[in-house]
């Protein structure tokens, strides 16, 4: 079985990367803050971001879960804000979700992102209370009385794909900075400790990539749980290591490194937590 993307899938990824690079520069995200860019949301809808897996007969693109994973990986690379997963999954069932004219979020217990900005909230959010989000670009509410529901495997996998994209971006950022930043007359990437950090980041990201891509092909809930665990680790630890490479510069508002760490922390609690994923894997043994 081949897990390498096809030429069409690579072209899809290139197209999405070019679109998001033009519209989601780090400075633009910081300027927008925790407010949703409705114009960008509609543009995503027109390009088929949300309707990617809808059949063509229903106005969608007619692609599958592997293609959606590639698209959401690119979204994770640029910290694309908004309830992307919930709106994508609502396409075809909630009017306007597929074309980006309706913003959808979901209350499954625990954290609910972008509640105030959503046009439609799936699930019961009546007792949701706002909480101070560790990620300044992701407003959050919490439902204190509701236990976590059974996670939707597709939602878990797409969240893992976003984590994978973030892990890849922080790895590239750390390597680039290690080549540019000099100490004692040498690039810091020449020092063994920094080399080891970057190598470990790459290993975690590639291991998560293999797991996420494989789970996209099989759509097996147990494999998806394993992929989410690996992707969460790659995103969180990768951002931590990237901060270590950058030193104090990584914590400044002008840098995007700390934003990747904060978003990774939030995503790790969405879709399927580590505890839920571990229970799913243990039950399958």
C-alpha positions as CSV (number, residue, x, y, z in Angstrom):
1,X,0.0,0.0,0.0
2,X,1.4,3.4,-1.0
3,X,1.0,6.3,1.5
4,X,2.8,8.9,-0.6
5,X,0.5,11.7,-1.9
6,X,-0.4,11.5,-5.6
7,X,0.5,14.3,-8.0
8,X,-3.1,15.6,-7.7
9,X,-2.9,15.7,-4.0
10,X,0.5,17.5,-4.1
11,X,-1.1,20.0,-6.4
12,X,-4.0,20.5,-4.0
13,X,-1.5,21.1,-1.2
14,X,0.5,23.6,-3.2
15,X,-2.6,25.5,-4.1
16,X,-3.9,25.7,-0.5
17,X,-0.4,26.7,0.7
18,X,-0.2,29.6,-1.8
19,X,-3.7,30.8,-0.9
20,X,-3.0,30.7,2.9
21,X,0.5,32.2,2.6
22,X,-1.1,35.2,0.8
23,X,-4.0,35.7,3.3
24,X,-2.6,34.5,6.6
25,X,0.7,36.2,7.2
26,X,1.6,36.2,10.9
27,X,1.2,40.0,11.2
28,X,-2.3,39.8,9.7
29,X,-3.3,37.2,12.3
30,X,-2.0,39.3,15.2
31,X,-3.8,42.3,13.9
32,X,-7.1,40.4,13.6
33,X,-6.7,39.0,17.1
34,X,-9.6,36.9,18.4
35,X,-12.1,38.1,15.7
36,X,-13.0,36.0,12.8
37,X,-12.3,37.3,9.3
38,X,-15.6,36.7,7.6
39,X,-14.2,37.7,4.2
40,X,-11.5,35.1,4.5
41,X,-14.1,32.5,5.7
42,X,-16.2,33.1,2.6
43,X,-13.1,32.9,0.4
44,X,-12.2,29.5,1.9
45,X,-15.8,28.5,1.1
46,X,-15.5,29.5,-2.5
47,X,-12.2,27.5,-2.9
48,X,-13.9,24.4,-1.5
49,X,-12.2,24.2,1.8
50,X,-15.3,23.3,3.7
51,X,-17.1,21.4,0.9
52,X,-14.0,19.3,0.0
53,X,-15.6,16.0,0.9
54,X,-19.1,16.7,-0.3
55,X,-20.1,14.9,-3.5
56,X,-20.0,17.0,-6.7
57,X,-23.7,16.4,-7.2
58,X,-24.3,18.3,-3.9
59,X,-22.1,21.2,-4.9
60,X,-18.9,19.9,-3.3
61,X,-15.4,19.0,-4.6
62,X,-15.9,15.2,-4.2
63,X,-12.6,14.4,-2.6
64,X,-11.9,12.2,0.5
65,X,-10.5,12.2,3.9
66,X,-6.8,12.0,2.8
67,X,-7.2,15.2,0.8
68,X,-8.9,16.9,3.7
69,X,-6.0,15.9,5.9
70,X,-3.6,17.6,3.5
71,X,-5.7,20.8,3.5
72,X,-6.0,20.9,7.3
73,X,-2.3,20.3,7.6
74,X,-1.7,23.5,5.6
75,X,-4.2,25.3,7.8
76,X,-2.2,24.3,10.9
77,X,1.1,25.5,9.3
78,X,-0.3,29.1,9.2
79,X,-2.4,29.0,12.4
80,X,-5.5,29.6,10.4
81,X,-8.1,30.8,13.0
82,X,-11.7,29.8,13.4
83,X,-13.8,26.6,14.0
84,X,-12.5,25.0,10.8
85,X,-13.2,21.4,11.7
86,X,-16.8,22.0,12.9
87,X,-17.7,24.0,9.8
88,X,-16.1,21.5,7.5
89,X,-18.0,18.6,9.1
90,X,-21.2,20.5,8.9
91,X,-21.0,21.1,5.2
92,X,-24.0,19.4,3.5
93,X,-26.1,19.4,6.7
94,X,-26.0,23.0,7.9
95,X,-27.0,25.5,5.2
96,X,-24.2,27.9,4.3
97,X,-21.5,25.9,6.0
98,X,-20.1,24.5,2.7
99,X,-19.8,27.9,1.0
100,X,-18.4,29.7,4.0
101,X,-21.4,32.0,4.6
102,X,-22.2,30.2,7.9
103,X,-19.7,29.7,10.7
104,X,-20.4,26.5,12.7
105,X,-18.9,25.4,16.0
106,X,-19.7,22.4,18.2
107,X,-20.3,22.0,21.9
108,X,-19.4,18.4,22.8
109,X,-18.5,19.1,26.4
110,X,-15.3,20.7,27.7
111,X,-13.9,23.5,25.6
112,X,-16.0,25.2,22.8
113,X,-14.0,27.4,20.5
114,X,-15.3,30.5,18.8
115,X,-18.8,30.3,20.4
116,X,-19.6,34.0,20.2
117,X,-18.5,34.3,16.5
118,X,-20.5,31.2,15.4
119,X,-23.8,31.5,13.5
120,X,-24.7,27.9,14.4
121,X,-23.8,26.0,17.5
122,X,-24.2,22.2,17.3
123,X,-24.9,20.6,20.7
124,X,-26.0,22.1,24.0
125,X,-24.0,25.2,24.9
126,X,-26.6,26.8,27.3
127,X,-24.3,26.8,30.4
128,X,-21.1,27.6,28.5
129,X,-19.0,30.2,30.3
130,X,-16.1,32.2,28.8
131,X,-12.7,31.3,29.9
132,X,-9.4,33.1,29.4
133,X,-7.7,31.3,26.5
134,X,-4.0,30.5,26.6
135,X,-4.1,31.2,22.8
136,X,-4.8,34.9,22.3
137,X,-6.1,34.1,18.8
138,X,-8.6,31.4,19.8
139,X,-11.5,32.6,22.1
140,X,-12.8,29.7,24.3
141,X,-15.9,28.8,26.3
142,X,-16.1,25.9,28.7
143,X,-19.1,23.8,29.6
144,X,-18.4,22.8,33.2
145,X,-21.3,20.4,33.7
146,X,-21.0,18.4,30.5
147,X,-18.7,15.3,30.4
148,X,-16.7,14.9,27.2
149,X,-18.8,13.2,24.5
150,X,-17.7,10.4,22.2
151,X,-15.3,12.0,19.8
152,X,-16.1,12.1,16.0
153,X,-13.1,10.2,14.4
154,X,-13.1,12.6,11.4
155,X,-12.9,15.6,13.8
156,X,-10.1,14.0,15.7
157,X,-8.1,13.3,12.6
158,X,-8.5,16.8,11.1
159,X,-7.4,18.3,14.4
160,X,-4.4,16.0,14.4
161,X,-3.7,17.2,10.8
162,X,-3.6,20.8,12.1
163,X,-1.2,19.7,14.8
164,X,0.9,18.0,12.2
165,X,1.1,21.2,10.1
166,X,2.1,23.2,13.2
167,X,4.9,20.7,14.0
168,X,6.2,20.9,10.5
169,X,6.2,24.7,10.5
170,X,8.1,25.0,13.9
171,X,10.6,22.4,12.7
172,X,11.3,24.5,9.6
173,X,11.4,27.7,11.6
174,X,13.9,26.3,14.1
175,X,16.2,25.0,11.4
176,X,16.1,28.3,9.5
177,X,16.9,30.3,12.7
178,X,19.7,27.9,13.7
179,X,21.4,28.6,10.4
180,X,21.0,32.4,10.7
181,X,21.7,33.1,14.4
182,X,25.3,33.3,15.3
183,X,27.0,32.9,18.7
184,X,30.8,32.9,19.2
185,X,31.3,33.6,15.6
186,X,29.4,30.4,14.4
187,X,25.8,29.7,13.5
188,X,24.1,28.1,16.5
189,X,23.1,25.2,14.3
190,X,26.7,24.1,14.4
191,X,26.4,23.3,18.1
192,X,25.6,19.7,18.9
193,X,22.8,20.6,21.4
194,X,20.9,22.6,18.8
195,X,21.4,19.9,16.2
196,X,19.9,17.4,18.6
197,X,16.9,19.6,19.2
198,X,16.2,20.1,15.5
199,X,16.7,16.4,14.8
200,X,14.3,15.4,17.5
201,X,11.7,17.8,16.2
202,X,12.0,16.3,12.7
203,X,11.7,12.7,14.0
204,X,8.5,13.5,16.0
205,X,7.0,15.4,13.0
206,X,7.7,12.7,10.5
207,X,6.5,9.9,12.8
208,X,3.2,11.9,13.4
209,X,3.0,12.5,9.6
210,X,3.1,8.8,8.9
211,X,0.5,8.0,11.5
212,X,-1.9,10.8,10.4
213,X,-1.6,9.9,6.7
214,X,-2.1,6.2,7.4
215,X,-5.1,6.9,9.5
216,X,-6.6,9.1,6.7
217,X,-6.4,6.1,4.4
218,X,-7.8,3.5,6.8
219,X,-10.2,5.8,8.8
220,X,-9.8,3.4,11.7
221,X,-10.8,5.1,15.0
222,X,-8.0,3.3,16.9
223,X,-5.4,4.4,14.4
224,X,-6.8,7.9,14.5
225,X,-6.5,8.0,18.3
226,X,-2.8,7.0,17.9
227,X,-2.3,9.6,15.3
228,X,-3.8,12.3,17.5
229,X,-1.5,11.3,20.4
230,X,1.6,11.5,18.1
231,X,0.5,14.7,16.4
232,X,-0.2,16.4,19.8
233,X,3.3,15.5,21.0
234,X,4.9,16.6,17.8
235,X,3.1,20.0,17.9
236,X,3.5,20.8,21.6
237,X,7.1,19.5,22.1
238,X,8.2,20.8,18.7
239,X,7.0,24.3,19.6
240,X,8.8,24.0,23.0
241,X,12.0,23.0,21.3
242,X,11.6,25.8,18.7
243,X,11.3,28.2,21.5
244,X,14.5,26.8,23.0
245,X,16.3,27.3,19.8
246,X,15.1,30.9,19.5
247,X,15.8,31.8,23.2
248,X,14.1,34.9,24.4
249,X,13.2,36.0,20.9
250,X,10.7,33.2,20.6
251,X,8.5,34.7,23.4
252,X,8.2,38.1,21.8
253,X,4.8,39.1,20.2
254,X,6.5,39.7,16.9
255,X,7.5,36.0,16.7
256,X,5.1,33.3,15.7
257,X,6.8,30.6,17.7
258,X,4.9,31.1,21.0
259,X,1.6,31.3,19.0
260,X,2.2,27.8,17.7
261,X,2.8,26.5,21.2
262,X,-0.3,28.1,22.6
263,X,-2.5,26.9,19.7
264,X,-1.0,23.4,20.1
265,X,-2.0,23.4,23.8
266,X,-5.6,24.3,22.8
267,X,-5.9,21.7,20.0
268,X,-4.6,19.0,22.4
269,X,-7.8,19.5,24.4
270,X,-10.1,19.5,21.3
271,X,-11.5,16.5,19.4
272,X,-9.9,13.9,21.6
273,X,-7.8,14.5,24.7
274,X,-4.7,12.4,25.4
275,X,-6.5,10.6,28.2
276,X,-9.4,9.7,25.8
277,X,-7.0,8.6,23.1
278,X,-5.0,6.4,25.5
279,X,-8.2,4.8,26.7
280,X,-9.2,4.0,23.1
281,X,-5.9,2.5,22.4
282,X,-5.9,0.5,25.6
283,X,-9.4,-0.9,24.9
284,X,-8.2,-2.1,21.5
285,X,-5.3,-4.1,22.9
